[in-house]
Amino acid sequence: MNAKPVSPSFLSGAALVQASLHSLQRLTPRYQLRNPVMFTVFIGALITSILLIYNMMSPQSEPSWFIAAITFWLWFTVIFANFAEAVAEGKGKAQAANLKATRRDVPAKKLANANDRSKYQTISANDLRKDNIILVETGDIIPGDGQVIQGIASVDESAITGESAPVIRESGGDRDGVTGGTRVLSDWIVVRIIANPGESFLDKMIALVEGAKRQKTPNEIALSILLAAMTIIFLLACATLLPFSLFSIERAGQGTPVSITVLIALLVCLAPTTIGGLLSAIGIAGMNRLIQANVIATSGRAVEAAGDVNILLLDKTGTITYGNRQAVAFFPAEGVSIAQLAEAAMLSSAADETPEGKSIAQLACTKHGIQEKTLGELNATFIPFSAETRISGITLGNRKILKGAGDAITAYITSLGGKAPEAMIRQSDTIGRQGGTPLMVADGDKLLGVIHLKDVVKTGIKARLAELRAMGIKSVMVTGDNSLTAAAIASEAGVDDFIAQATPEAKLKYIRKMQEGGELVAMVGDGTNDAPALAQADVAVAMNSGTQAAKEAGNMVDLDSDPTKLIEIVEIGKQLLMTRGSLTTFSIANDVAKYFAIIPAAFVSTYPALAALNIMHLASPLSAILSAVIFNALIIIFLVPLALKGVKYRPIGASGLLRYNMAVYGLGGVIIPFIGIKIIDICLQCIGAV
């Protein structure tokens, strides 16, 4: 069962038909008022429709076919602006449908007593209520969102994340959250339900990805206001052209007054209709791209804030490093061969199931040829690690082979009358300064040597952090390690700064300090101790595998629980802003060609000298006006895929981005209309329309 949010093809037949129907349904004044620019086009289409009917009943000097053509293309412009938004919303609704498919009514084993798993009542998942206690065993579907209060189990979360690898969920710590619709693969857990029916995380996700329910973000509202202001300015300018035309004819003694149809065509062409028609689609598509990355944004504001982030807090373990310390080298004491140390290290790790213990055994076997053996084969007794002793190992006959923290092993040897060589103590200190973790190995009262454990930095993380730096984003590593270890890892990973021995208070203090300086801060977290900092951060990504407190504090939830996703979120946020800025630049630049097409056509009969401005050599005034209106409508169609896909992301600074936009979309916005309008004019001549 794989219900990872997917995006239906933009060209799928069913999606296009559905979007087309929605485009027509939105041809109402109430809906169009949401977009002032397109509302102006909508009103213009209504006026020219009335003029067409009037002209057909009582012919005027302006031909009816011309008014009909202008009217058709104005309605076409409005419909395709609706179409772009409908397609974007359709993607979100299709993703919501995928998620709804995972929501099912399953049986739930309700416990009367959490400590007695033998007695339960089987009820419907729809009858569960918050704080109910349920038992989930091997093969069971988890019937609702909850918190593990007993047990440990392997859980298949592919229904939510799309990832096939199972995860471990257990009581206590930061891995106790489970999501309804996922399945227990092995063992059992007792879960406390944390949400009533209809209030689960899955229900919230479905509501969030419904594009029609998306609220406009502050950036989008600001741009809408700017576009509305530009439209009002052009409206006032066009309104003065009719009296100016009449005055000019009276003074010049020639020409015909500019018609209402031509004025409406001029207004529609000069107003920023291209970006106005695509603005909502760009915003919705940005949210959808996050969903495709398996991230649910609970706030549209957070998506845009991600594009403006300039401080990025990254947890060391699991984000910058792989999270599991690995044995990378053995350092034997004087008089001890490396083979002896490797064998003792392997024996001390024979029953150690931790990633560190397994890596020690693997290093001894692969690099030094030591044969791995089990406790049964050795007839040995395992000495488990404890927080008090900080030592683990085995008892083999009369021998005790141990490994552990340097001070713990040194104290153990001293208690037996032995002494740790100074060279080994210095070696341990060196490993610590390099960012590693030293483990000493002892056989009785004799120190055999030191194992170097290293938290391995992820491949490619340094290059990704360099990309962030090129975008003007400062990376800060957060770790509970001491300053020496943190400094070594920070240097190797290439982060700009680090916070060592980080407490919840330290994280919160750092974020507030940065925000007071005007910075926008993003961070990722999964634990209850991360909740205060997540609540404070401008962009807060909570891991789906984390605690409920973390998910409630964040404004985004990463379904994959991949901390490195934060970098991708920043890229998507920047891509959203880049797309909006690029298409705004293109839309405004379009007006240059339209000036040269419509202004000469509207006033050439009064001022023949204006014919010199007809640099495109358009066939006639009517052809010039109609060609500009047709281009104005068609360009929206051609830009819909770009609005939905987004402008290609480039990790460059603000000044470089401005230069790029001006060179590509600014210059392109000037040149393309000249070519497009001329081609349309030629086509109109070929079919004999003008």
C-alpha positions in Angstrom: 0.0 0.0 0.0 1.8 3.1 -1.2 0.0 6.3 -1.0 2.8 8.8 -1.2 1.4 12.0 -2.5 1.9 12.2 -6.3 1.2 14.8 -8.8 -1.1 13.9 -11.8 0.2 14.8 -15.2 -0.6 18.3 -16.3 -1.7 16.8 -19.7 -3.9 14.0 -18.3 -7.2 14.0 -20.0 -9.4 13.7 -16.9 -7.5 16.5 -15.2 -7.9 18.9 -18.1 -11.6 18.2 -18.5 -12.2 18.7 -14.8 -10.1 21.9 -14.8 -12.1 23.2 -17.8 -15.4 22.7 -16.1 -14.2 24.5 -13.0 -12.9 27.4 -15.2 -16.5 27.9 -16.5 -18.1 27.5 -13.1 -16.0 30.4 -11.8 -17.3 32.9 -14.4 -19.2 34.8 -11.7 -18.6 38.4 -10.4 -18.3 37.2 -6.8 -15.5 34.7 -7.7 -13.7 37.1 -10.1 -13.6 39.8 -7.4 -10.9 37.8 -5.6 -8.5 38.8 -8.4 -8.8 42.5 -9.2 -6.8 42.3 -12.4 -8.9 39.5 -13.9 -12.1 41.1 -12.5 -11.2 44.1 -14.8 -10.9 41.8 -17.8 -14.2 40.1 -16.7 -16.0 43.5 -16.6 -14.4 44.4 -20.0 -15.7 41.2 -21.5 -19.2 41.9 -20.2 -19.2 45.4 -21.7 -17.9 44.3 -25.1 -20.6 41.5 -25.1 -23.3 44.2 -24.5 -21.7 46.4 -27.2 -21.7 43.5 -29.6 -25.4 42.8 -29.1 -26.2 46.6 -29.5 -24.1 46.8 -32.6 -25.8 43.8 -34.2 -29.2 45.4 -33.5 -28.2 48.9 -34.6 -25.0 48.8 -36.7 -22.4 51.5 -35.9 -19.2 52.5 -37.6 -17.2 49.8 -35.9 -17.7 46.3 -37.5 -19.5 43.7 -35.5 -16.9 41.0 -36.4 -14.2 43.1 -34.7 -16.2 43.6 -31.5 -17.1 39.8 -31.6 -13.4 38.9 -31.9 -12.3 41.2 -29.1 -15.1 39.8 -26.9 -14.2 36.2 -27.6 -10.6 36.7 -26.7 -11.4 38.7 -23.5 -13.6 35.8 -22.3 -10.9 33.4 -23.4 -8.4 35.3 -21.2 -10.7 35.1 -18.1 -11.4 31.4 -18.7 -7.8 30.4 -19.0 -6.8 32.4 -15.9 -9.4 30.4 -14.1 -8.1 27.3 -15.9 -4.5 27.8 -14.6 -5.8 28.0 -11.0 -8.1 25.1 -11.5 -5.3 22.8 -12.8 -3.1 23.7 -9.8 -6.0 23.0 -7.4 -6.7 19.8 -9.2 -3.2 18.6 -8.5 -3.8 19.2 -4.8 -7.2 17.5 -4.8 -5.7 14.4 -6.6 -3.1 14.2 -3.9 -5.8 14.5 -1.2 -7.7 11.7 -2.9 -4.6 9.5 -2.7 -4.4 10.2 1.1 -8.1 9.5 1.5 -7.6 6.1 0.0 -5.4 5.2 3.0 -8.1 6.2 5.5 -10.2 3.2 6.3 -12.4 1.8 9.0 -10.4 -0.9 10.7 -11.0 -2.9 13.9 -9.4 -1.6 17.1 -8.5 -3.6 20.2 -9.6 -1.3 23.0 -8.1 -2.1 26.4 -9.8 -1.4 29.7 -6.5 -1.6 31.5 -3.2 -0.7 29.8 -1.3 -3.3 31.9 -3.6 -6.2 30.9 -3.2 -7.0 27.2 -5.2 -10.2 27.5 -8.6 -8.5 27.8 -9.7 -6.2 25.1 -12.9 -5.2 23.2 -12.9 -5.1 19.4 -14.6 -1.9 18.2 -14.6 0.2 15.0 -11.8 2.7 14.5 -14.5 5.3 14.0 -15.7 4.7 17.5 -12.4 5.5 19.1 -12.0 8.7 21.1 -9.1 10.7 22.4 -7.3 9.0 25.4 -8.7 5.5 24.6 -6.0 2.8 25.1 -5.6 0.2 22.3 -3.5 -2.8 21.6 -1.9 -3.2 18.2 -0.2 -6.5 17.4 1.7 -8.0 14.4 -0.3 -7.5 11.2 -2.7 -5.0 12.7 -3.5 -1.6 11.1 -3.0 1.2 13.6 -6.5 2.6 13.8 -5.7 6.2 14.8 -3.0 8.7 15.7 -1.5 7.9 19.0 1.4 7.7 21.4 3.1 4.5 22.3 2.9 4.0 26.1 4.1 0.4 26.2 6.1 -2.0 24.0 8.2 -1.7 20.9 7.3 -2.7 17.3 8.4 -2.5 13.7 5.9 -0.3 11.8 5.3 -0.1 8.0 4.6 3.6 7.3 4.6 3.3 3.5 0.9 4.2 3.5 1.9 7.7 4.6 5.5 8.2 3.5 5.7 6.0 0.5 8.9 4.5 1.9 9.1 0.7 2.1 11.7 0.6 4.9 10.0 -0.1 8.3 10.6 2.0 11.3 10.8 1.3 15.1 8.2 2.8 17.4 8.6 2.4 21.1 7.4 4.0 24.4 9.5 6.8 25.8 11.9 9.1 23.9 11.2 10.8 20.6 10.0 7.7 18.6 6.7 7.1 20.4 4.4 8.8 17.8 2.3 6.5 15.5 0.0 7.5 12.6 -3.4 6.0 11.8 -3.4 3.9 8.7 0.1 2.5 9.2 0.7 -1.2 10.0 2.6 -3.1 12.7 5.0 -5.7 11.1 6.3 -7.3 14.2 5.9 -7.4 18.0 3.2 -5.3 19.8 2.6 -1.8 21.2 0.0 -0.3 23.5 -1.1 3.1 22.1 -3.0 6.0 23.6 -5.2 7.7 21.0 -4.5 11.4 20.8 -7.2 12.6 18.4 -11.0 12.1 17.9 -12.3 10.9 14.5 -12.0 13.7 11.9 -9.2 15.3 13.8 -6.3 12.9 13.0 -3.1 13.9 11.4 -4.2 12.3 8.1 -7.5 14.3 8.2 -5.5 17.5 8.7 -3.2 16.5 5.8 -6.2 15.9 3.5 -7.6 19.3 4.3 -4.3 21.0 3.9 -3.6 19.7 0.4 -7.0 20.7 -0.9 -5.9 23.6 -3.0 -9.2 25.4 -2.9 -8.9 25.9 0.8 -5.4 27.5 0.6 -5.2 31.0 2.1 -3.2 33.7 0.3 0.2 34.4 1.8 1.4 37.9 2.8 3.7 38.1 -0.2 0.9 37.1 -2.6 -1.4 39.6 -1.0 1.2 42.4 -1.3 1.7 41.5 -5.0 -2.0 41.4 -5.6 -2.3 44.9 -4.2 0.5 46.1 -6.4 -1.1 44.6 -9.5 -4.5 46.1 -8.5 -2.9 49.5 -8.1 -1.3 49.2 -11.6 -4.6 48.2 -13.0 -6.3 51.2 -11.5 -3.6 53.5 -12.9 -4.1 52.1 -16.4 -7.9 52.3 -16.0 -7.7 56.0 -15.2 -5.3 56.5 -18.1 -7.6 54.7 -20.5 -10.6 56.6 -19.2 -9.0 59.9 -20.2 -8.2 58.7 -23.7 -11.8 59.1 -25.0 -12.1 62.8 -24.1 -8.6 63.3 -25.3 -9.5 61.6 -28.6 -12.6 63.9 -29.1 -10.5 67.0 -28.3 -7.8 65.9 -30.7 -10.3 65.4 -33.5 -11.8 68.8 -32.9 -8.4 70.4 -33.0 -7.1 68.5 -36.0 -10.3 68.4 -37.9 -9.8 64.8 -38.9 -10.0 61.3 -37.6 -12.5 59.1 -35.8 -12.9 58.9 -32.0 -11.4 55.9 -30.2 -14.1 53.4 -29.5 -15.1 51.8 -26.2 -14.0 48.4 -27.6 -10.6 49.7 -28.4 -10.2 51.3 -25.0 -11.2 48.1 -23.2 -8.7 46.2 -25.4 -6.0 48.7 -24.5 -6.7 48.4 -20.8 -6.7 44.6 -20.9 -3.4 44.6 -22.8 -1.6 47.1 -20.6 -2.8 45.8 -17.3 -0.6 43.1 -15.8 -3.0 40.3 -16.9 -0.3 37.7 -17.4 0.9 37.6 -13.8 -2.6 38.4 -12.6 -4.0 35.3 -14.3 -1.2 33.1 -13.0 -0.7 34.4 -9.5 -2.9 32.0 -7.7 -1.7 29.1 -9.7 1.9 29.9 -8.8 1.1 29.9 -5.1 -0.9 26.7 -5.2 1.7 25.0 -7.3 4.4 26.0 -4.8 2.4 24.2 -2.0 2.0 21.2 -4.3 5.7 20.9 -4.9 6.2 20.6 -1.2 3.6 17.9 -1.1 5.4 16.1 -3.9 8.5 16.2 -1.7 6.4 14.5 1.0 6.2 17.7 3.2 2.9 19.0 4.4 2.9 22.8 5.1 0.4 23.8 7.7 1.0 27.4 6.7 1.4 29.0 3.3 3.3 31.8 5.1 5.9 29.2 6.0 6.4 28.2 2.4 7.3 31.7 1.4 9.3 32.3 4.6 11.4 29.3 3.5 12.3 31.3 0.4 13.6 34.2 2.5 15.4 32.1 5.2 19.0 33.3 5.9 19.8 31.2 9.0 19.5 27.4 8.9 19.7 25.3 12.1 20.8 21.7 11.4 21.0 19.0 14.0 24.3 17.2 13.8 23.2 13.6 14.4 21.2 12.2 11.4 21.4 15.5 9.5 25.0 16.4 9.0 26.3 13.0 10.1 24.9 9.5 9.6 24.1 9.3 13.3 25.8 6.0 14.1 29.4 6.2 15.2 31.6 3.9 13.2 34.9 2.3 14.2 37.6 3.6 11.8 40.9 2.6 13.4 42.7 0.6 16.1 45.7 2.1 18.0 47.5 -0.7 19.9 49.6 0.0 23.1 53.3 -0.6 23.1 54.1 -4.3 23.0 50.7 -5.2 21.7 50.2 -6.1 18.0 47.3 -4.6 16.1 46.0 -8.1 15.5 45.8 -8.7 19.3 44.0 -5.4 19.8 41.6 -6.2 16.9 40.8 -9.7 18.3 40.2 -8.3 21.8 38.0 -5.5 20.4 36.0 -8.1 18.4 35.6 -10.3 21.4 34.4 -7.4 23.6 31.8 -6.6 20.9 30.6 -10.2 20.3 27.2 -9.6 22.0 27.1 -5.8 21.4 24.1 -5.2 19.1 24.6 -1.4 19.0 25.7 0.1 15.6 29.1 1.0 17.3 29.6 -2.6 18.5 28.8 -4.0 15.1 31.1 -1.6 13.4 34.0 -2.6 15.7 33.5 -6.3 14.9 33.2 -5.5 11.2 36.4 -3.5 11.2 38.3 -6.3 13.0 37.0 -8.9 10.5 37.3 -7.0 7.2 40.5 -5.0 7.7 42.4 -7.3 10.1 41.1 -10.8 9.2 39.8 -11.7 12.6 37.1 -14.4 12.5 33.9 -13.2 14.1 32.4 -15.5 16.8 29.2 -15.6 18.8 28.9 -15.9 22.6 27.7 -19.5 22.2 30.8 -20.4 20.2 33.1 -18.8 22.7 31.2 -20.2 25.8 31.5 -16.7 27.2 29.3 -14.5 29.4 28.2 -11.0 28.2 28.8 -8.0 30.4 26.2 -5.4 29.3 26.9 -1.7 29.2 25.4 0.4 31.9 25.2 4.1 32.5 27.1 3.6 35.8 30.0 1.6 34.6 30.2 2.9 31.0 31.9 -0.5 30.2 30.8 -3.6 28.3 32.5 -6.8 27.2 32.7 -10.5 28.0 33.9 -12.9 30.6 35.9 -15.7 28.9 37.0 -18.3 31.4 39.3 -16.4 33.8 39.6 -13.4 31.4 37.6 -10.3 31.3 37.9 -8.4 28.0 36.3 -5.0 28.3 35.9 -1.8 26.2 34.5 1.5 27.3 35.1 5.2 28.0 38.8 6.1 28.7 38.3 7.2 32.2 36.2 4.2 33.1 38.7 1.7 31.7 41.6 3.5 33.3 39.8 3.4 36.7 39.1 -0.3 36.2 42.7 -1.1 35.4 44.0 0.9 38.3 41.6 -0.9 40.7 43.3 -4.2 39.6 46.8 -2.8 40.2 47.6 -2.0 36.6 48.3 1.3 34.9 47.3 2.9 31.6 50.2 4.0 29.4 50.6 7.7 29.0 50.8 7.3 25.2 47.3 5.7 25.1 45.9 8.5 27.2 47.4 11.1 24.8 46.0 9.1 21.9 42.6 9.2 23.4 42.8 13.0 23.8 44.0 13.3 20.2 40.9 11.4 19.0 38.6 13.6 21.0 40.2 16.8 19.6 39.6 15.4 16.1 35.9 15.1 16.8 36.0 11.3 17.4 35.1 9.1 20.3 37.9 7.0 21.9 37.1 3.6 23.4 39.8 1.8 25.4 40.1 -2.0 25.3 41.5 -3.9 28.3 42.3 -7.6 29.0 42.3 -7.9 32.8 44.6 -5.2 34.2 46.4 -4.7 30.9 45.4 -1.9 28.5 45.6 -3.2 24.9 44.9 0.0 23.0 42.3 2.5 21.8 39.5 2.2 19.2 38.7 5.4 17.2 34.9 5.8 16.7 33.8 8.5 14.3 30.5 10.1 13.6 30.8 10.0 9.8 29.8 13.2 7.9 27.2 12.4 5.2 28.5 12.3 1.6 27.7 15.5 -0.3 26.6 17.5 2.7 29.6 19.9 2.4 28.6 20.7 -1.3 25.0 21.3 -0.3 26.0 23.6 2.5 28.2 25.4 0.0 25.1 25.9 -2.2 23.3 27.4 0.8 26.2 29.8 1.4 26.1 30.9 -2.2 22.4 31.8 -1.7 23.3 33.9 1.3 22.1 31.4 3.9 24.2 30.8 7.0 24.3 27.1 8.3 24.5 26.5 12.0 25.0 23.0 13.4 23.3 22.1 16.7 24.7 19.3 18.8 24.9 18.1 22.3 28.6 17.2 21.9 31.4 19.1 23.6 33.0 22.1 21.9 36.0 20.2 20.7 34.0 17.5 19.0 31.5 20.0 17.6 34.3 22.1 16.2 35.9 19.1 14.4 32.6 18.0 12.9 31.7 21.5 11.9 35.0 22.0 10.1 34.7 18.7 8.3 31.1 19.3 7.2 31.7 22.9 6.2 29.0 24.6 8.4 29.4 28.3 9.1 28.8 28.1 12.9 27.9 25.6 15.6 26.1 25.4 19.0 27.8 22.9 21.2 26.2 21.2 24.3 22.9 22.6 23.0 20.0 22.6 25.4 16.4 23.5 24.5 17.0 26.9 26.2 20.2 27.5 24.2 18.4 26.8 20.9 15.5 29.1 21.8 17.9 31.8 22.9 19.9 31.6 19.6 16.8 31.8 17.4 15.4 34.8 19.3 18.7 36.6 19.1 18.9 36.1 15.3 15.3 37.2 14.8 15.9 40.3 16.8 18.6 41.1 14.3 16.1 40.8 11.4 17.1 37.3 10.3 14.6 34.6 9.2 15.4 31.3 10.9 14.6 27.7 9.9 15.2 24.6 12.0 14.3 20.9 12.1 13.3 18.9 15.1 11.7 15.7 16.3 11.7 15.7 20.0 9.7 17.3 22.8 12.8 19.3 23.7 12.8 20.8 20.2 9.2 22.1 20.5 10.0 25.5 22.1 12.6 26.3 19.3 10.3 25.0 16.6 7.5 27.2 17.8 9.8 30.2 17.7 11.4 29.5 14.3 10.0 31.1 11.1 10.2 27.8 9.3 9.9 24.9 11.6 10.0 21.4 10.1 8.8 18.6 12.5 9.6 14.9 11.7 6.6 12.7 11.2 8.4 10.1 13.3 8.8 12.6 16.2 6.7 13.5 19.1 3.2 15.0 18.9 4.6 18.1 20.7 7.1 18.7 17.9 4.5 18.2 15.2 2.2 20.7 16.8 4.9 23.2 17.3 6.2 23.1 13.7 4.5 24.7 10.7 5.7 21.9 8.4 5.7 18.1 8.8 8.2 15.9 6.9 6.5 12.6 6.2 9.8 10.9 5.4 11.3 12.1 8.7 14.5 13.0 6.7 16.2 16.0 8.5 18.1 16.9 5.3 14.8 17.7 3.7 15.1 21.1 5.3 17.5 22.1 2.5 15.1 21.0 -0.1 12.3 23.0 1.5 14.4 26.1 1.4 15.0 25.4 -2.3 11.3 25.0 -3.0 10.5 28.2 -1.1 13.0 30.1 -3.2 11.7 28.5 -6.4 8.2 29.8 -5.5 9.5 33.3 -5.0 11.7 33.1 -8.2 8.8 31.9 -10.3 6.6 34.7 -9.0 9.3 37.3 -9.6 10.2 36.0 -13.0 6.7 36.0 -14.4 6.0 39.4 -12.9 9.0 40.8 -14.7 7.9 39.1 -17.9 4.3 40.4 -17.6 5.3 44.0 -17.1 7.9 43.9 -19.9 5.2 42.6 -22.2 3.6 46.1 -22.2 6.3 47.6 -24.4 5.3 45.7 -27.5 1.6 46.3 -26.8 2.2 50.1 -26.7 3.7 49.9 -30.2 0.8 47.9 -31.4 -2.3 49.6 -29.9 -1.5 53.2 -29.4 -0.6 54.0 -33.0 -3.7 52.0 -34.2 -6.0 53.9 -31.9 -4.9 57.4 -32.9 -3.4 57.1 -36.4 -6.5 58.5 -38.0 -6.2 61.6 -36.0 -2.4 61.9 -36.0 -1.0 60.2 -39.2 2.5 60.7 -37.9 1.9 58.0 -35.4 2.2 55.5 -38.2 6.0 55.7 -37.8 5.5 53.9 -34.5 4.1 50.9 -36.3 7.5 49.3 -36.3 6.0 45.8 -36.6 4.3 46.9 -39.9 1.0 45.5 -38.8 -1.6 45.2 -41.6 -4.2 47.6 -40.2 -5.4 49.4 -37.0 -8.0 46.7 -36.4 -5.4 43.9 -37.0 -3.0 45.6 -34.6 -5.5 45.8 -31.8 -6.9 42.3 -32.3 -3.4 40.7 -32.6 -2.4 42.3 -29.3 -5.5 41.0 -27.5 -5.0 37.5 -28.9 -1.4 37.5 -27.9 -2.4 38.7 -24.4 -4.7 35.7 -24.0 -2.5 33.0 -25.6 0.6 33.9 -23.5 -1.3 32.9 -20.4 -1.8 29.4 -21.9 1.9 29.0 -22.8 2.9 30.1 -19.3 0.6 27.8 -17.3 3.1 24.8 -17.4 5.9 27.1 -16.2 3.7 28.5 -13.4 2.9 24.9 -12.3 6.4 23.5 -12.6 8.2 26.6 -11.4 11.2 28.4 -12.7 14.4 26.3 -12.5 16.0 26.9 -9.2 19.5 28.5 -9.2 21.5 28.9 -6.0 22.5 32.6 -6.6 22.2 35.7 -4.4 19.5 38.3 -4.7 21.5 40.7 -6.9 22.5 37.9 -9.2 18.9 36.7 -9.4 17.7 40.2 -10.3 20.3 40.5 -13.1 19.3 37.1 -14.4 15.6 37.9 -14.3 16.1 41.2 -16.1 18.2 39.5 -18.8 16.0 36.5 -19.4 12.4 37.4 -18.4 12.7 41.2 -18.8 14.4 41.1 -22.2 12.3 38.1 -23.2 9.2 39.8 -22.1 10.0 42.7 -24.5 11.1 40.6 -27.5 8.6 37.8 -27.5 5.5 40.0 -27.8 6.9 41.7 -30.9 7.4 38.3 -32.5 4.1 36.9 -31.3 1.9 39.9 -32.3 3.5 40.0 -35.7 2.9 36.2 -36.3 -0.7 36.6 -35.2 -1.1 39.6 -37.6 0.2 37.5 -40.5 -2.2 34.7 -39.6 -5.1 37.1 -39.5 -4.1 38.4 -43.0 -3.8 34.8 -44.3 -7.3 33.9 -43.3 -8.7 37.2 -44.6 -9.9 38.3 -41.2 -8.4 41.8 -41.6 
